[in-house]
Every structure is written in structure tokens, then in C-alpha cells.
Amino acid sequence: MFYRIMLFLTFVAAITANAQTINLHGKVTNSSGAAVANAIVELVNEGIKDTTGADGMYLITDATGVIARSLLPQTEKIALVKGVLKLALTKSSPVKVEIFDVSGNLLKKEAYQNHSAGYYSLNIAEHARASKMLVIHASIGKQIKTFRYLPLQNGQYATNSSVDGAATVGGKLAKMAAAVNDTLKVTADGYAVNKKPVTSYNQEVNITLAPEVGDVVAVRLDQEKQTFQGFGINATIMPGGKSLPWSQLYTLQGQNALGLSILRIGMSENFDHRDVPSDWTTVRSVNPDVKVIGSCWSAPKEWKDNNDVNGGGHLFPDRYDDWATKIADYAKKYNLYAMGVANEADFASGTEPPRTGHYPSMVYTGKEMAEFVKVAGPIYKQRAPGVKLIAPEASLWIHVWSNLSPTGVGVPGAPNGGYKSVDPLGCGCWSNDITEAAMAQCAAKCNNGDGYDYGHWLAKDEDAWNAIDILGVHEYESQKAYAWPDDVTGGKRTKEIWQTEMSGVMYWPEQGPNITIENGVAVARWIQSGLMVGEASAWCYWWYESYYANDNEGLAIIQNNNQIAKRYYTFGNYSRYIRPGHKIVNITGTDKLPAKVLLTASKDDAGNVVIVAVNETTSAQSVEVAITGGTVPPSFKPIVTNGSANWSEKSKVPTANGVLSVELEKMSVTTFVSE
């Protein structure tokens, strides 16, 4: 005979709901650590406020333990977990719980016509004193679940998998929300608004307010952009026997150490290395944290519609599976961090300028790229688990977000002031800026997916978008980055962006060959645009030296000259100090900077701040930069590369009232490192 089972399925007494006592407290201070009085601290979702006293302290409570709106379930759910029946109601609903013995005798029934939304639980183990099986029916509205529960000795129990009743509605059940998702908003006269995420209603949250930013240039430590993964270089298509100075490039030890953390290698149409140095794995012993990534240039000619590994051509759709498998197997074989599915999907090689010769290449339209990554994504997961998928690695960043191709930015003396970019897909529209007027000139077929615009076509296909881990780009020709567009994922970047290849190439500005500081600051401009405009999490140069033409494709060395180029050192003004794991932070008021002065800023988790300033003018420039939204460092050490010095450390510069005031030397790149 069963003992009576005491059920208390009520929402105000014995049932444990999601009622929580709110107890948020802490101190509001300014950047100097002084208390801020009369600041209004608001728990946004709950609409509860407090005002700080003279000591800067605040306290937000709700002793009644009401149901917090931010904790309301997102989906209805019934579960039996470790002897506890759990119900989640998204809205006011009928609720019924019935407990039977195995003979079908009803032992207890609780029914409620209209329970309010929230989380509720009933500990069956506390009330079941018999050692016989119980059958539990629970329902929320039309959703019904049945559980079998058997108490065992020593407080143990056994349950079977639940059985959905025939009347269950709503499809697959989602997980119950588990964490608070709320925000503390703090406002005070003379200070910028600060918002802090809240994941628990019972904690201490101290908040620092930055001075209200007016008409000044300001590094906003509280406005984080992307997490930075590092700088890198390529080691592919290198002449036989060539190697790289691994220790110099991938450590911070030594006079010319660059501190790189990414190496890009290449796969050939024969499914193995494409002229990668035989000692490339040395990089992993020199820098155990290095991220090695790969890319591929062309599929075998028999798999392409032009029957040639050179000159572009499209991959046959019935070979998508084969090519994706070969790519994934290469990535797995060499234990790569990430692998691109294409290199420069928008470029077909050839000999007519501005093309520089025949070499393996293969093109995809926007629609083809979306279809291919949908095939490649599952194959990566099966054959190369853990390897991140990179796409589309377009040669032109502008092709990621439009069908436009660059024009008119060629080298002095070139026909018509410069070349139009190669346009293998025939979109026929050129501009260096993405504007509606320029895009209106693009061929209709390109607007329908037979052009470039890879980012839009990938983003509009959910399966394709989910297959991509890293949005790969190059920065050639227009030589600048393009911001994440407003019409993709609500204007908020949702993928890491990696700029995996850039250099000075023939027929375009900075083609070289030269090793001058003018070229060095131009390369610094490329990096600044990639990090601050394009929100790149990685930035890689092409080669270490120029192998096949006397140009600026090599970061350090041009042909017939053993002097290291200035661009190597201006690159190092970034790579040596903006380290993997840094957060790139926003800079506001940049329209107040002198013309051709550019800033990049980052911070690490320890509160260290790095600011890189590029002065691309022929005269010194005075700049004042406010540091807001966090703790202001007392001083910065400048490290300068100019026409006569490389990474030259200067006397520290103190901050005053949260402002760093400096004079930038002419034609220079200066890194300011907080002390």
C-alpha cells in the first residue's frame, strides 16, 4: 500500500519558482578612482533604480522576490531531473499533475486553471516514501509528458525516459533559459553612460564612469570591437629550397623580432603542398601558440569548366564533394587551425595588365560560393573536425560586400591614371567606394547572384552562413577595408574577419620596388584600415621577400638589396605590441585628427593599452587623445619608426586629466605602450 504523497504544487508556497531576491550592489567611481555621487543606477529589464550617495555606493533590491521578467522561460518545458519535476511556463496556462501507482490507481491530482508564467519544481523524492514504482503525468496546456519513477534504498531512485503524450504540441522542445540576461545602466552628469551586463541578481558590480566625451579624439576603452588573433605571413609558392627566418619572425627575441602568430601555407591541385618550405613545421617549435592556416588555388583541370588549372574557370558542381573532401583531408593531415575553401575566388589569372601571368586560379560566383560551402561545411566536420572553415578569401575586400571593382588607383604614369580591376564575372561596374549610384551600374546577372558580393550571398543562406567560421578577405587594389554592412545580421559583425594576404603588387600603388618610409607608412595605413574599419581579427602580409619580380610583394626584402624595408618595421609597430587576445577598441572623434593621421587602439585583460599613430604627412603633427571608459594609464612609452630610426624608444609621455598629448614626427609610425 502506498503512503499518501503530499503535493504542494502552488506558486506562492511549497513550489520553488523563479522568484529571486534581487541584491545588486557596488560602487560607482570615475577614471581616477574617486566616488561618483548622484549617479543613477538602473536595472534595465526590471525597471528598478537607485542613486549613489557621496561614497558612490548603490543598492538595488527587491525583497519580495517577484518573478524577474528577464528570467521568464523562452519555451514551455516539462522534465523530471534527479527526482524533481520541473515545469517552465512561458505564459499563463492550465497545469495538471497526476500521480498513479502501477495498477493505475490515482494517488494524487493537482490541477490549476491558470498558472502564471515562470519556472516551478516539485521534489518527488521528498514525498514518495514507498519503494514501488510511480507513474507521473504532467501537462501544460496541451503538452503532456509521462514519467516512471522508482524510489530505491538510501535515497536513490530510477527513472525512465519520458514519453510524450499524443496531444503534445509545439515540436521539438528547446532548452530552458539558465542565466540572467539583464543590464545595469549608469548615468551621471558630466560622464558618459556606462552599461554593464548582469548574469546574476545577487552580486557586487563596481562600475567606472568615463568623462563625457565632447568634441575631441577619444580612445573608448569601454567600446570593445573585435578580439585580435594576430599578425602573420605566407609561406607558399616559394622557390625550391627557400625558407624563412622562423625565430626572427615568430618570437619577440632579437633585434628584428616581429612577434608573428599566424602562418599561411598553400595546397596545390595535386592535393598536397604548393611550394611550402620543407622546414615549415619549425614554426610550431619556435612558437607553440602559432595558428597555421591554409588555402587552395585551383582544383584539378578535369574538374573545371575551362579544363585548365590556370585562367580562372569554375568548379563543376558534381565535383563539389570531391574538392571539399581533398581540402578537408589536407587540413587534417597537417593539423591546421583553419583552411580556406578558395584563394581569390574573384580573380582569373592571365597576362594582360593588370594581371601578371598565368598561374593556378579558380573563380566562384556569389551563388556558387554559397552552394560550395554548404557542401564543404559537413565534410569539414566529418573529416577535419575542429578545423575552421574560411571563405571566400576574395582578392578584393570590396567584392565581399558588392559587385564593384576598383579603378583609377594605379601607379603614376599608368594609362588613364590607373587600371580598372580584372572583372572575370563581367559585372562591368567600377568604384573604390560602395555607393548606390555605383552599384546601379552593375550588370543585372551579377545582382542576381552571378557576380561577386560573396558576403551577402553567404549571409542570406542560413546553411552556408553557419558553415563558415571565418570570413576571409584580401585587401588588394583599392588598398582599404570595407565596414560590415547594415543589411547583414543587423549591421553587427557576427563572424571573425581575417585579412590573409596583402602586399604591393604590380600595376597598383606601392608596387615598388622600394624600401622607403613613405612605403612603410602606406603599409601601416593598410593595417589601420583593416583593424579599425574592417574589424579584422588577423592581418597577414604576403611573402617575406620578393621572389619572382622586383616589387614590394616581400615584406622585408626586394631583389638585389639586402637592406630590410621600412614596411617591415612599420608592420612591427603593430605586430610587436598589439598581441593575440587584445581587444581592438573604438576611437571616436577621428574627424578632429589632422589629415593623413590615423589611429589604432587596443587593450588587454590586464588593462594595458596600446595606441598606434600613423603620420603620413611631411611635417610633425600635434595630437591630443582622451582615454575614456576605463582606467587611464599614468603614462605611455613611444616607440617610433621614421626615415632614420626603427622601433626607437623615446621618453615616456604622461597623461594629464585623462588626455595623452603628443607630437608625431613627420612620415612616421609611433606605437604608444601604456606604463
N, C-alpha and C positions, 0 to 999 in steps of 0.2 A: 504494500500500500504506500502510495506517495504521501509525503508530508505536504502540507499546504505551502505553496510557493507565494511569497509576499512580493507583489509587484507594485512599484510606485512610479508609474510612468506619468509623472506630472512635470510641468515645465517650471515650476517655482519652488519645488521642494526636493524630492529624492532623485530626480533625474539630473544628471550633470549636463548642462547645456554649454553653449559657448559664451555664457556670461563671464566677463572678465573685469576685474577691478583694475582700472587704469591708474597707473602710478608712474608718470614720466616726470623726471626732474633733472636739474643740472644747472649750469652756469653759462651765461652769455658774456663773452668778452670781445674786445677789439683785437686788432692785429698785434698790438703791443702787450696784450695780456691784461689790460685794465677792464674792470667790470663795466658793463653797459646797462644803465638803469632805464626804466620805462620802455624796454623792448617788448613788443607784443609777440608771444609765442603761441602759435595756433596748431592744434592737431587737426589737420585739414579735413579728413574724411568724417570725423566725429563732430566737427564744429565746436570744439572746446578750446578756450583760450586762457592764458594767464599773462600777467605783466610783471616784468622783473623789478626787483627792488634795487636799492642803492648798491647792494652787494652783487647784483647781476643774477641772482638766483630766481628760478621759476619752479612751479609745481603744478602739474596738470593731473587731476584725479577725477574719478567717478566712482565713489564708494558704493553706489547702488549695484554695480556690476551688471549694467544693462548690456544687451547684445550689441556688440560693435558692428556697424554696418560693413566695415571692411573685412569682417570675418564671416559674413554670410556665405553659405555654400554656393558654389558655382553650378553644381549639378546634384540632383537627388540621388541618394545612395542608401542602401541597406547592407550591413555587413555584420558578421559575427567574428570578432577578433579576440583571441585569448579569453574566451568566455564572456565577453562583453558585447551585447547587442548595440550596434551603433546606427543611428539614423541621421541623415542630412536632408533638411527641408529647404528648398530654395524659395518657397513661398508658403503662405498659409494653406494647409492641406489636411484632408482626413487622414488619421493614423489609426492603425489597429494592430495589436499584438495578441496572439493566442498561443497557449502552451498546452500540448497534449501528451498523454502517455502513448506507448507504442500500440495500445489497443484502440486508440482513437478517442479516449475519454478526454473531454475538455477540462483541464485543471484550472486555467485562469484565462480571463479575457479582459483586455483593456481597449476601449475604443473611444476616439475623440473626433468630433465632427470637424474641428477647425483649429489645428495647432499652428502656432506662428512659426515663421522661418527660423532656422538655427540648427545647431548640432545637439544631439541628445544621445544619452547612453544608458544602458541598463546592465548591471553586472549580474548575469545569470548565476555565476558561481557562488555569489554571496547568499542566494536564496534557494538554491537547489540542494537539499540535504539528503536526497535519495541517491542510491548508486544504480539507478536504472536510466535507460535512455529517455530523453525528452525530444519531442518534435515541436519546433518553434516556427509559427507562421508570423511574418511581419509584412505590413503593407503601408505604402504612402500613396494615397490616391489609388490609381490602377496598377501601380507597381507592386508585385508580390514576390516575396522570397521565402523559401523553406529551408530550415537547418535541422540537422540531427545532432543532439548534444548528449554526451555520456559522461557523467561525473565519475572519476576514478579515485583511488585512495591517495592520501597525502596531498590533497588539494589539486591533483592533476585532473585533466579532462581530455576528452577526444571529441573532435567534430569532423563531419564530412564536408565535402564541397557543397556549397549552397546550390539549390535547384531553383531556377527562375520559374515562377508561375506562368500559366498560359496567358494571363492577362497583362504580363509585363509590357510596358511601353517605353519609348524613348531611345531604343537602340542600345549600343554599347555604352556601358557606364564609364564615366570619367572618374579620375582620382579626386578625392576630397581635398579642398584647399587646406594647406597645412600651416601657412605662415601669414602673419600680419602684413598687409601692404598699405601702409599709410605714410604720411609725410608731416614733418614739423616745419612750419613756415615761420620765419622770424623777420620782423620788420622793426626798424628803429630810425628815428630822424638822423640824417647825416650818414647813413650806412646803406649799402646795397642789400637787397633782400637775399636771405640765405634759406635754402630748402634742404632738409636732411631726411633721407628715407628712414622709416621706422619699421623694424621687423618684430618688435615685442612691445607690448603696452606696459611692461614693468621693467624699466631700465633707466640708467643715468645717461643723458645725452648732453654733452657740453658742446657749445656752438660758438664759433668765431665769426665775427662780422667784419667785412672789409669796408673801408670808406666808400661812400657813394662815388662812383666814377663819373666825372664830368667830361669836359672837352679835352681829354688827354689820352695818350697812348697808355694802355694798361695790360699787363700780363695777368690774366684771370686764373689764379690757381684753383678756384672752385669750379671752373668750367672745363672739365676734362673732355678731351676728344678721343683719339684712338690710343690703345696700348701699343707701344712700339716694339717690334720684334728684332730689328737690327738692320745693319748695312751689309752689303755683300758684293761679290764679283762673280763673273762667269769663268768657267774652265772647260770650254768645249770649242770645237772647230779650231783647235790649236795645232800648229805644225808638229810633226812627229818628233818626239824627244823633248819637247818643251815642257817645262814645269813652272811652278810658282814659288816664290819665297814664303812658304807657309807660315813660318814663325813670325816673320815681319808683318804679314797681312792679318793673321788671326790671333795675335796676342797684343798686349799693351806693354810688352817689354822690348826695349830697344829704341834707338834714336828715331827710326822711321816707322815705328809700330802703328798700325792703323786700327786695330781693335775690331775687325770684321767678325760677323757671327753667322753669315749665310753664304753658302757656296751653291752655284747653279751649274749642273752638268747637263749633257745632251745625249739623246738616244737617236740612233740612225734608223733608216728604213729597213735595215737588216736586224733590228730588234736588240742591238747592244750599243755600247758607247759610240758616240760620234766624236772621235779625236779628243778624248778626255785624257789628261796626263796619267801615266801609269801609276804614279805615286799619289793619286788624289786622296786616297784614304788617310794619308799622313795628316790631313786637316783634322781628323777626328781625334788623333792623339795630341795634337797641338792645342786644340780647343774642344774638349769633350762636350761642350754645350752647343756646338755648331749645328745649324739646321741645313742639311743638304737637300736641295730640291732639284727636280729635273724637268725637261721639256722635250718635245719631239718636233721635227721639221716636216717630214713627209712620210706617208705610207708607201709601201712598195708600188711601183708604177702600174702593176697589173690590177691594183685595187682602185685606180683613179681614172677619171673620165678623159684625161689627156694622155694617158699611157706614158707618163714621164714623171720622174721624181722632181724634176725642175719645173719652173714656169707656172707654179700655182696648180690649177686643176682641183677638182672636187673628189672627195672620197665617195665611192659607190655606197648607197645606203645598205645594200646587202653585205657590206664589209664592216659596218659599224661595230658589230660584235667582235669580229676578228681583231680589228685595230685596237679597240678598247682593251681587249684581253692582253695583247702584246705590251701595251703601255703599262697596264697594272702589273704584269709579270716583271717588267724591268724595274719598276718602283719597288716591288717586293724583294727582288734579287739583291738590290743594292741598299736596302734598308733606308729608303728616302723618307724625309719628313713630309714632303708634298711633291706632286707630279702634275705638270700641265698636260692637258689633252691636245694642245696645239701650240706652235710657236708662230706668232704673227699671222693669225687666221685671215687677216685683211690684206696680205701682201703676196704678190706673184713676182718671182724673180725674173730678171731679163737684162738686156744690155743697153736699152735706150734710157738715157738720163731722165729722171734722177735715179734709176736703177743702176746697180754697179756690177752686174754679172749674173751668170746662171749659177744657181745652187738650189738644193732641195727646198721646196716650199709647197704649201697646200692651203687652199682658201675654203672658208665656210661662209655661207650667208647667215644672217641672224637666226632664221628658222632652222637651218641645218645645224647650227651650233646647239640650239636648244634640244633638237632631236638627238644629237650625238651624246650630249652629257646625260640625257635620260637613260641611254644605254650604258654609258660608262660608269655612272654612279653605282648601280648594283654590282657591277663587275669589280670595281674597286673594293667594295665592302666584302665581297666573297674572296677575291684573290690577293688583295693587298690591304687587309684590314688595318685601320689606323692611319693609312696614308691619306693625306688631304688632297682633294681634287682642285686643281687650279684651272680656271677658264676665264676669258677667252685668250688672254695674252696678246691682244691686238697690238700692232706696231704703233698705232696712233691712239692715244688716250681719247681723242675726240670721237673715234669710231666706237668706243664703248657706249657712248650716250647719244650718238647721232649718226646720220649718213654722210655728214660733211667731211671733206678732206682739206688739209691745209694748203695754202697758196701764198705766193708773194713774199716768202720769208727766206728766199735763197741767199746765197753769198753775193757780195758786191761784184758787179760785172756780169752776173748771170743774165740770160735772156729775160727781158721784161721785168728785171729786178728780182727774179726768182722763179723757181719751177713750181708748177702745180704738182701735187702729190700723185703718185700712182693710184689709179682707181679701177682695180681689176673687176669690180662688180658693176661698173658702169652707172653709178648713181648721178654723176655729172653735176655735182654741186660742191662749191669750194668756199671755205671761210675758215678763219682762225678762231672765231668765236661762235658759239651756238646761239643763233637768233632765229626767231620765227621767219623773218624775211629770207634769210639764207636757206633755211630748211624747205621753204616753199618752192625752191628751185630744183629740189631733188626729184629724180625720176619716180613715177608712181609705183613701179615694181619694187623699188627699194623701201618705200613706205609700207609696203605690204609684206615685208619680211625677206625680200630677195636682195637686200642691201646689207649694211653693217649693223649699227645700232644694237650691238650684242647685249648690252646690259638690259635694255628694255625688253628684248625678246626672251631673254632668260628669265627676267623677273615676272613676266606675265604668264609663264608656265610654271605652276607650283612644283611639279615633279622635277623640272630642270633646275629651278632655283634651289630646291632642297638638296640636289645632288652636288652643288658647288659649295666648297668650303672657303676658297679664297678667290676673289675677283682679281685676275692677273691683268696687268697693263704694262705698256711701254710708253715712253714719253718723247718719241722721235718727232721731228719735223716742226710742229708748232712749238715744241720745246716748253710745254707747260702742262699743268694738271687741270682737270675739269672737275668741278664740285659735283657731289651726289645730287641728282635732280629731284625736284619737289614731287614729281609724279611717280617715283619709285619708293615703295614702302613708306609712304607718308613723308618723304623728304629726309628720313633718318637712315643713316648708313647702318645696314644690318649684316654686312659681310666685311671681313678684313680685305683691304686692298693692298696688293703687293706690286710695286714697280720693279720688275725683274730684269730689265735691260735698258740701258741708255748710254749714249756716247756722242762724240762729234763725228758725224758721217759725211761722206762726200755729197756735195751739192747743197748742203744746208748750213746755216750759221754754225760757227765753231768747228767747221770741217778740218781746219788746221792745214798742215801741221804747225803747232806752236806749243810753247811751254810757259806762256806769259801769265802774269797775274790777271790780265784782262780776261783771259780764258778761264782762269781759276774762279773769278767771281761770277762768271756766267754759269759755270757748273754749280756753284753754290746757289744761284738763283733757281736752277732746275730743282735742286733738292728742297729748297724752301717752298716752292710751289707744290711739289709732291706731298710734303708733310702737312702744310698748313691749308692749302686749297683742296687738294685731292684726298686728304686724310689717309695717306699711305701708311701702313704699318711696317713696311720694309722698302728699302730703296737700294737697288743694285746697279753698279756700273757694268759695262760690257767686258772688255779684256783688261789685263794688266799692262800689256804693251801692244803696239800696232804691228800685226803680223804680216798682212798682205798688201797694205797700201800705206804710204807715208801720210797718215792723217791723225785725227785725235780719237780714234777708237780705243786706244790704250789709255788707261787711267794714269799710268806713271811714265811710260817711255814711248817716244816716237822713234822712227827709224833714223839711223846714223847719228844718234845723240844719246849719250849715257847719263845726261842730267835729268833728274826726276822733275816732271812737270808740276807747275804751281797748282793745277787742279787736284793733284794727289793730296796736297797739304790742305787746300780749302775743303776737300772732301773729308779729310781728317778732323777739321774743325767741328764737324758734325759727329763722325763715327767714333771718335775717341771719348766723347763726352755725353752724347745722347745715347744711352745704353739700353740694351734689351730689358724690357719691363718698365721703362719710363712711360709716363703718360704725357702725350702731347697736349698742351693746354691752349685755350683760346687767347687771342690777343685782340683787344678792341681799340678803336680809335686810330687804326693804322692809316687812315686818310690824313692824319696830322703829321705823319712822318715826312721827312724831306723826300723828294722824288728820287727813285732808284735806291732807297734804303729799305731793306726788308728784314723782318724779324721772325725767328722761330723760337718757341719756348717749350720746355719740358720740366717735369718734376719726377722724383722717385718716391717710394713709400716712406723713406726716412725724412722727407721734407727738403731734400736738396733740390736746388733749382738751377737750370741751365738756360741761358739765352744766347742765341747765335744771331749776330747782326751782320748783314751784308751791306757794304757801301760800294755801289757800282759807279760812283762819280769820281771826278778827278780832283776833288777838294775835300778837306775834312768836314765832317758834319756833326753838329751838336744834337744830342737826343736825350730826352727825359722820358723814362719809363716808370710808371707806377706799378707796384707789385700789390695785388689785392686778392682777397678771397682766401687768405691763409696767413701763415706766419711769414713775416718779411725777414729775409736774411739780413744780418747786420752789414755784410759787405760781399763783394764779388771780386774774383781774380780774373782779369782779362788775359786771354791767350790770342795773339794776333798773328795772322798771316797776311803779308803785304808784298810789295815788289822786292823787298830786300831781306825779309825775315820769314821764318816758318815756325809756327806754334811758339812764338816768343811770349814768355810770361812777363806781364807788366805788374806794377804796384797795385795792390788791392784798392778797390773803389768802394767807399762806404755808402750805404743808403741813408737818406735823411727824410723823415716823415713818410716813409714807405715809398720813396722815389729814388731810382737809380739814374744819376745824371752822368753822361759820358760824352766823350768826343771820339768819333770814329775816324781813324786815319783814312786818307784817300785810297781808293781802289784797294779795299781790304775786306777780310772776313775776320770778325772778332767773336770769340766764344767767352761768355761771362759765366763763371762757375761760382756758385754761392759758397761762402765760408762760414 
